């Protein structure tokens, strides 16, 4: 048994390839063509086109540009529908920049507090290495709900995007370097028996000031002006973001619960899981009910049939075609182009071996049923702008949905009595660095 790549092994490999005419033809094709486009299977993709049995009308596609705020865009796109319905608006957006500002401030606070709380942990231990990953633009539904409840929301016209809010990579990278430097100082203060909180406050002030420079200072009082679809003018003066939320949105966010399908050994089915992540706001852990794929899918269908979109998270890197707006294993045959291997293995093992995870959040806005009344494709409102997919709307196959959708947010009124009882179970506690979504 060879333990190293020897000359004999390389010769065997080389001879094998030289005798493979198909592989050499594929090499010629790929030398001048985009891999994703060459892997596209039009006949399979065509089966996903057409109307949907159930479809929820939404007010157009938004664009997160070059940022990782998909989870926040999806959440605010649910809330904006409430405002638009109440005010009879054709088009409307809530400010993603406003809540994104506070998201980063809360993440910085959580980072610094975790450093203080765990100052005696070994710096090379799993916990501290997890904390020191720093913040990202990413997030969870319950984080969005916490932000809305604490800070309210404002119309996008009141606090629009900036170049930096749309292009966040450099800012987040720089902020993480600052926070890691701060972490070293805070650990030394705690280990020396000194009070770290005055210094922590100064550190947070630096973060706040940097955010104001990059994104603008968050609005605190504003006037809400609009014309409805009949061209009637309205103005509501002197609103705070919290007052605007309660008056114009009013969605009971605590009645919406995250459900996941993660069939791994460390997560019991039909049981809540809980963990505290660097993305958390202090005081609330992430929690979700782990259900079978059948149960999660049935809840998504019920919510769509009730006229409500579904916030969901999936692996956007699996079998996706951005230009065509499709996610489907049968419509993208990249592995066939690269030699005919298969990347398919069970969903739970994909999670365990880091072969897949929830990387993108969007809204389900429709579902189509086959002749037997079962879902066979899903309509998706993405946040990648309207120049991809069908004017920004995407579709995924049932096969993709069951294998690569990991989380959905469902109003508890759609839960079965048994599922409501499951929420009362003692949760399974997961280390944040072991979580898959």
PLY file of the C-alpha trace (Angstrom):
ply
format ascii 1.0
element vertex 437
property float x
property float y
property float z
element edge 436
property int vertex1
property int vertex2
end_header
0.00 0.00 0.00
1.48 3.30 -1.10
1.60 6.00 1.58
3.15 8.60 -0.69
2.60 9.86 -4.22
5.49 8.13 -5.97
6.67 8.34 -9.59
5.02 4.97 -10.21
1.71 6.27 -8.91
1.96 9.39 -11.07
2.76 7.28 -14.14
-0.28 5.12 -13.49
-2.48 8.18 -13.15
-1.02 9.79 -16.27
-1.47 6.67 -18.39
-5.07 6.36 -17.18
-5.86 9.93 -18.22
-4.14 9.66 -21.62
-6.34 6.68 -22.44
-9.52 8.57 -21.47
-10.70 10.37 -24.61
-13.84 11.68 -22.88
-11.79 13.38 -20.18
-9.55 15.02 -22.77
-12.58 16.28 -24.71
-13.99 17.76 -21.51
-10.62 19.40 -20.82
-10.80 21.12 -24.21
-14.35 22.31 -23.57
-13.60 23.64 -20.10
-10.52 25.52 -21.25
-12.75 28.14 -22.89
-16.12 27.84 -21.09
-17.43 28.68 -17.63
-17.85 25.47 -15.62
-21.31 26.39 -14.32
-22.63 27.23 -17.79
-21.25 24.07 -19.38
-22.78 21.97 -16.58
-26.25 23.43 -17.20
-28.87 20.88 -18.36
-31.59 22.88 -20.16
-34.03 19.97 -20.48
-34.01 19.36 -16.72
-34.23 23.08 -15.92
-37.21 23.46 -18.24
-39.23 21.14 -15.98
-38.97 23.76 -13.23
-40.52 26.55 -15.29
-44.16 27.54 -15.22
-46.81 28.82 -12.83
-47.14 27.75 -9.21
-50.09 26.07 -7.51
-49.76 28.41 -4.54
-48.10 31.81 -4.83
-47.79 34.70 -2.38
-47.56 38.13 -3.97
-44.59 40.19 -2.81
-43.47 43.68 -3.74
-40.39 43.01 -5.77
-36.84 41.87 -5.35
-34.22 43.67 -3.26
-30.44 43.61 -3.61
-27.93 43.04 -0.83
-25.15 43.96 -3.29
-21.73 42.76 -2.09
-22.66 42.10 1.53
-23.66 39.05 3.56
-26.92 40.47 4.89
-29.26 38.03 3.15
-30.85 36.94 6.45
-31.70 40.55 7.31
-33.01 41.36 3.82
-35.27 38.30 3.94
-36.57 39.20 7.41
-37.25 42.83 6.50
-38.95 41.75 3.28
-41.52 39.90 5.39
-42.05 42.97 7.55
-42.29 45.38 4.61
-45.33 43.50 3.31
-47.18 44.43 6.49
-46.42 48.13 5.98
-47.26 48.03 2.28
-50.63 46.38 2.92
-51.60 48.83 5.66
-50.59 51.85 3.61
-51.70 50.47 0.21
-48.26 50.89 -1.36
-47.19 49.46 -4.70
-43.50 49.42 -3.73
-41.79 49.76 -0.39
-38.59 48.80 1.42
-37.46 48.97 5.01
-33.93 50.19 5.73
-31.50 47.30 5.86
-28.69 49.74 6.62
-30.42 50.94 9.81
-30.67 47.49 11.41
-27.34 46.32 9.98
-25.67 49.15 11.91
-27.06 47.88 15.21
-26.38 44.27 14.23
-22.66 44.99 14.00
-22.68 47.03 17.21
-24.43 44.20 19.06
-22.01 41.64 17.63
-19.08 43.75 18.80
-20.60 44.00 22.27
-21.22 40.25 22.37
-17.67 39.55 21.22
-16.15 41.74 23.91
-18.46 40.35 26.60
-17.64 36.76 25.67
-13.95 37.64 25.94
-14.55 39.01 29.46
-16.77 36.12 30.53
-14.27 33.52 29.35
-10.99 35.28 30.14
-9.71 32.20 32.00
-10.26 29.90 29.03
-7.08 28.85 27.20
-6.49 31.12 24.22
-5.95 28.08 21.97
-9.01 26.25 23.30
-12.05 25.63 21.10
-14.19 28.27 22.77
-11.75 31.15 22.45
-10.72 30.16 18.95
-14.41 30.20 18.04
-14.90 33.66 19.60
-11.81 34.98 17.85
-13.25 34.14 14.45
-14.90 37.52 14.93
-18.06 38.85 13.38
-19.52 38.42 9.91
-22.42 39.96 8.04
-24.28 36.68 8.54
-27.07 36.06 10.98
-30.14 34.16 12.06
-33.88 34.78 12.09
-34.02 35.13 15.87
-31.25 37.72 15.70
-33.31 39.72 13.22
-36.33 39.46 15.54
-34.24 40.65 18.51
-32.92 43.62 16.55
-36.38 44.67 15.41
-37.85 44.40 18.90
-35.02 46.40 20.46
-34.38 49.03 17.78
-37.53 49.13 15.66
-37.42 49.68 11.90
-37.43 52.67 9.53
-38.28 53.13 5.84
-35.33 52.79 3.49
-35.91 56.36 2.30
-35.15 57.56 5.84
-31.82 55.70 6.13
-30.68 54.57 2.66
-27.75 52.36 1.78
-24.22 53.70 1.50
-21.39 52.31 -0.59
-19.90 50.77 2.55
-23.15 49.12 3.66
-23.39 47.53 0.22
-19.70 46.51 0.15
-18.90 45.34 3.66
-15.93 42.99 3.34
-13.17 45.55 4.03
-15.04 47.20 6.90
-15.82 43.90 8.65
-12.25 42.67 8.18
-10.85 45.87 9.68
-13.30 45.78 12.58
-12.31 42.19 13.38
-8.66 43.19 13.57
-9.63 45.91 16.04
-11.74 43.53 18.14
-9.00 40.91 18.33
-6.58 43.54 19.58
-9.21 44.61 22.12
-9.67 40.98 23.18
-6.01 40.70 24.15
-6.26 43.83 26.32
-9.51 42.78 28.01
-8.17 39.32 28.87
-5.11 40.87 30.48
-7.29 43.25 32.53
-9.51 40.45 33.81
-6.59 38.15 34.56
-4.93 40.99 36.49
-8.06 41.40 38.62
-8.96 44.81 37.15
-12.40 46.06 36.10
-12.62 45.64 32.30
-15.90 47.49 31.77
-14.70 51.12 31.54
-12.28 50.03 28.83
-14.93 47.92 27.11
-17.15 51.00 26.87
-14.35 52.95 25.20
-13.85 50.08 22.75
-17.54 50.06 21.85
-17.41 53.82 21.29
-14.65 53.26 18.73
-16.84 50.72 16.94
-19.87 53.02 17.02
-17.87 55.95 15.61
-16.39 53.81 12.83
-19.87 52.59 11.91
-21.23 56.13 11.80
-18.45 57.09 9.41
-19.08 54.08 7.15
-22.86 53.75 7.30
-24.19 57.00 8.74
-25.52 57.62 12.24
-28.81 55.79 12.84
-31.92 57.95 12.69
-33.81 58.39 15.97
-36.84 60.50 14.94
-38.29 60.91 11.45
-41.37 61.76 9.40
-43.04 59.03 7.35
-44.24 60.46 4.04
-45.85 58.40 1.29
-48.41 58.26 -1.50
-50.66 55.22 -1.71
-51.50 53.38 -4.92
-54.34 55.86 -5.56
-51.87 58.78 -5.31
-53.21 60.01 -1.96
-50.54 61.79 0.13
-49.94 61.05 3.83
-47.43 62.21 6.43
-46.90 60.92 9.97
-44.55 63.22 11.88
-42.12 62.65 14.73
-41.97 58.86 14.70
-39.30 56.85 16.50
-38.18 53.58 14.88
-39.92 51.62 17.67
-43.15 53.61 17.24
-43.04 53.04 13.48
-42.64 49.31 14.00
-45.57 49.02 16.39
-47.85 51.25 14.31
-47.08 50.09 10.78
-45.68 46.55 11.15
-47.02 45.11 14.37
-46.08 41.53 13.48
-45.80 39.41 16.68
-42.28 38.16 16.05
-42.23 35.82 19.05
-45.04 33.84 17.41
-42.66 32.89 14.60
-40.39 29.96 15.40
-37.37 28.54 13.61
-37.58 24.90 12.56
-34.62 23.00 11.15
-33.94 19.68 9.48
-30.50 18.56 10.64
-30.45 14.75 10.90
-27.16 14.48 12.81
-26.36 12.27 15.78
-25.96 15.17 18.21
-29.42 16.61 17.50
-32.53 14.66 18.47
-35.49 14.83 16.13
-38.68 16.53 17.35
-36.61 18.37 19.97
-35.44 21.99 20.33
-31.73 22.72 20.04
-30.04 25.73 21.63
-26.65 27.39 21.37
-24.98 30.75 22.01
-23.15 32.11 18.99
-20.96 35.13 18.37
-23.91 36.55 16.38
-26.18 36.49 19.43
-27.44 39.55 21.16
-26.66 39.23 24.87
-29.43 37.55 26.82
-30.91 35.24 24.21
-29.57 32.01 22.77
-30.35 30.69 19.32
-33.11 28.08 19.43
-34.79 25.97 16.77
-37.01 22.89 16.64
-35.38 19.97 14.80
-37.98 18.25 12.60
-38.01 15.68 9.81
-37.84 16.91 6.22
-41.49 15.88 5.76
-42.64 17.88 8.79
-40.65 21.01 7.87
-41.92 20.87 4.31
-45.54 20.46 5.42
-45.25 23.56 7.62
-43.82 25.58 4.73
-46.75 24.52 2.52
-49.31 25.46 5.21
-47.80 28.91 5.66
-47.75 29.59 1.92
-51.33 28.39 1.62
-52.16 30.89 4.37
-50.86 33.69 2.17
-47.59 34.24 4.08
-44.03 33.94 2.73
-41.51 31.74 4.51
-38.04 32.88 5.64
-35.68 29.96 4.97
-31.98 29.12 4.85
-30.22 26.78 2.43
-26.86 25.86 0.93
-26.71 28.30 -1.97
-23.44 26.81 -3.19
-25.00 23.45 -4.04
-26.25 22.91 -7.61
-27.03 26.55 -8.21
-27.15 28.49 -11.46
-27.22 32.20 -10.64
-27.97 33.51 -14.12
-30.83 31.07 -14.74
-32.13 31.37 -11.18
-32.24 27.65 -10.45
-31.14 25.31 -7.69
-31.47 21.69 -8.79
-29.11 18.66 -8.79
-30.56 17.43 -12.09
-29.99 20.77 -13.85
-26.32 21.18 -12.90
-23.93 18.32 -13.68
-20.58 19.78 -12.64
-19.32 16.52 -11.15
-20.09 14.73 -14.43
-17.93 17.26 -16.28
-15.02 16.66 -13.91
-14.80 12.92 -14.33
-18.15 11.47 -13.36
-17.69 11.26 -9.58
-20.60 11.86 -7.19
-20.77 14.36 -4.33
-23.98 12.82 -3.00
-24.11 11.39 0.50
-26.70 11.55 3.33
-27.79 14.96 4.56
-26.66 14.36 8.15
-23.20 13.22 7.06
-22.84 16.23 4.77
-23.35 18.40 7.83
-21.01 16.35 10.02
-18.22 16.45 7.43
-18.62 20.15 6.57
-19.66 19.28 3.03
-22.71 21.52 3.32
-24.30 24.11 5.57
-26.86 26.89 5.48
-25.10 29.72 3.65
-27.95 31.90 2.36
-31.39 33.05 3.52
-34.30 34.02 1.26
-38.11 33.85 1.10
-40.25 31.02 -0.19
-43.13 32.66 -2.03
-44.70 29.78 -3.90
-45.00 26.02 -4.33
-46.15 23.80 -7.20
-47.82 20.43 -6.71
-47.52 17.39 -8.98
-50.42 15.19 -10.09
-50.41 13.47 -6.70
-50.65 16.76 -4.82
-47.03 16.69 -3.62
-44.54 19.57 -3.96
-42.23 19.33 -6.95
-40.81 22.89 -7.15
-40.66 26.05 -5.04
-40.64 29.76 -5.93
-38.04 31.91 -4.17
-37.67 35.64 -3.68
-33.93 36.23 -3.64
-31.98 39.36 -2.66
-29.44 39.36 -5.50
-31.13 42.04 -7.58
-33.44 41.72 -10.57
-30.83 41.00 -13.26
-30.56 37.29 -12.39
-33.17 34.56 -12.44
-36.69 35.61 -13.43
-36.37 39.30 -12.56
-34.74 38.28 -9.30
-37.06 35.36 -8.47
-35.54 31.89 -8.37
-36.87 28.34 -8.31
-35.62 25.17 -6.64
-36.59 21.57 -7.23
-38.11 19.30 -4.61
-34.91 17.25 -4.62
-32.87 20.34 -3.76
-35.38 21.46 -1.13
-35.24 18.19 0.79
-31.46 17.85 0.62
-30.19 21.42 0.95
-32.82 23.45 2.83
-31.94 23.45 6.52
-34.13 26.03 8.25
-37.55 27.69 7.91
-39.36 30.21 10.09
-42.99 29.33 10.72
-45.84 31.06 12.52
-46.77 28.83 15.45
-50.42 28.93 14.41
-49.44 26.46 11.66
-47.83 23.98 14.10
-49.65 20.77 14.94
-50.60 20.24 18.62
-47.77 17.70 18.90
-45.26 20.18 17.48
-46.36 22.85 19.95
-45.68 20.35 22.75
-42.24 19.67 21.29
-41.34 23.33 21.84
-41.77 22.75 25.59
-39.17 19.97 25.70
-35.81 20.49 27.38
-33.55 21.66 24.54
-30.41 19.90 23.42
-27.49 22.24 24.11
-25.02 22.48 21.22
-21.58 24.08 21.26
-21.69 27.09 18.96
-18.72 25.79 16.96
-20.59 22.52 16.30
-23.69 24.17 14.81
-24.45 23.68 11.13
-26.75 26.60 10.31
0 1
1 2
2 3
3 4
4 5
5 6
6 7
7 8
8 9
9 10
10 11
11 12
12 13
13 14
14 15
15 16
16 17
17 18
18 19
19 20
20 21
21 22
22 23
23 24
24 25
25 26
26 27
27 28
28 29
29 30
30 31
31 32
32 33
33 34
34 35
35 36
36 37
37 38
38 39
39 40
40 41
41 42
42 43
43 44
44 45
45 46
46 47
47 48
48 49
49 50
50 51
51 52
52 53
53 54
54 55
55 56
56 57
57 58
58 59
59 60
60 61
61 62
62 63
63 64
64 65
65 66
66 67
67 68
68 69
69 70
70 71
71 72
72 73
73 74
74 75
75 76
76 77
77 78
78 79
79 80
80 81
81 82
82 83
83 84
84 85
85 86
86 87
87 88
88 89
89 90
90 91
91 92
92 93
93 94
94 95
95 96
96 97
97 98
98 99
99 100
100 101
101 102
102 103
103 104
104 105
105 106
106 107
107 108
108 109
109 110
110 111
111 112
112 113
113 114
114 115
115 116
116 117
117 118
118 119
119 120
120 121
121 122
122 123
123 124
124 125
125 126
126 127
127 128
128 129
129 130
130 131
131 132
132 133
133 134
134 135
135 136
136 137
137 138
138 139
139 140
140 141
141 142
142 143
143 144
144 145
145 146
146 147
147 148
148 149
149 150
150 151
151 152
152 153
153 154
154 155
155 156
156 157
157 158
158 159
159 160
160 161
161 162
162 163
163 164
164 165
165 166
166 167
167 168
168 169
169 170
170 171
171 172
172 173
173 174
174 175
175 176
176 177
177 178
178 179
179 180
180 181
181 182
182 183
183 184
184 185
185 186
186 187
187 188
188 189
189 190
190 191
191 192
192 193
193 194
194 195
195 196
196 197
197 198
198 199
199 200
200 201
201 202
202 203
203 204
204 205
205 206
206 207
207 208
208 209
209 210
210 211
211 212
212 213
213 214
214 215
215 216
216 217
217 218
218 219
219 220
220 221
221 222
222 223
223 224
224 225
225 226
226 227
227 228
228 229
229 230
230 231
231 232
232 233
233 234
234 235
235 236
236 237
237 238
238 239
239 240
240 241
241 242
242 243
243 244
244 245
245 246
246 247
247 248
248 249
249 250
250 251
251 252
252 253
253 254
254 255
255 256
256 257
257 258
258 259
259 260
260 261
261 262
262 263
263 264
264 265
265 266
266 267
267 268
268 269
269 270
270 271
271 272
272 273
273 274
274 275
275 276
276 277
277 278
278 279
279 280
280 281
281 282
282 283
283 284
284 285
285 286
286 287
287 288
288 289
289 290
290 291
291 292
292 293
293 294
294 295
295 296
296 297
297 298
298 299
299 300
300 301
301 302
302 303
303 304
304 305
305 306
306 307
307 308
308 309
309 310
310 311
311 312
312 313
313 314
314 315
315 316
316 317
317 318
318 319
319 320
320 321
321 322
322 323
323 324
324 325
325 326
326 327
327 328
328 329
329 330
330 331
331 332
332 333
333 334
334 335
335 336
336 337
337 338
338 339
339 340
340 341
341 342
342 343
343 344
344 345
345 346
346 347
347 348
348 349
349 350
350 351
351 352
352 353
353 354
354 355
355 356
356 357
357 358
358 359
359 360
360 361
361 362
362 363
363 364
364 365
365 366
366 367
367 368
368 369
369 370
370 371
371 372
372 373
373 374
374 375
375 376
376 377
377 378
378 379
379 380
380 381
381 382
382 383
383 384
384 385
385 386
386 387
387 388
388 389
389 390
390 391
391 392
392 393
393 394
394 395
395 396
396 397
397 398
398 399
399 400
400 401
401 402
402 403
403 404
404 405
405 406
406 407
407 408
408 409
409 410
410 411
411 412
412 413
413 414
414 415
415 416
416 417
417 418
418 419
419 420
420 421
421 422
422 423
423 424
424 425
425 426
426 427
427 428
428 429
429 430
430 431
431 432
432 433
433 434
434 435
435 436
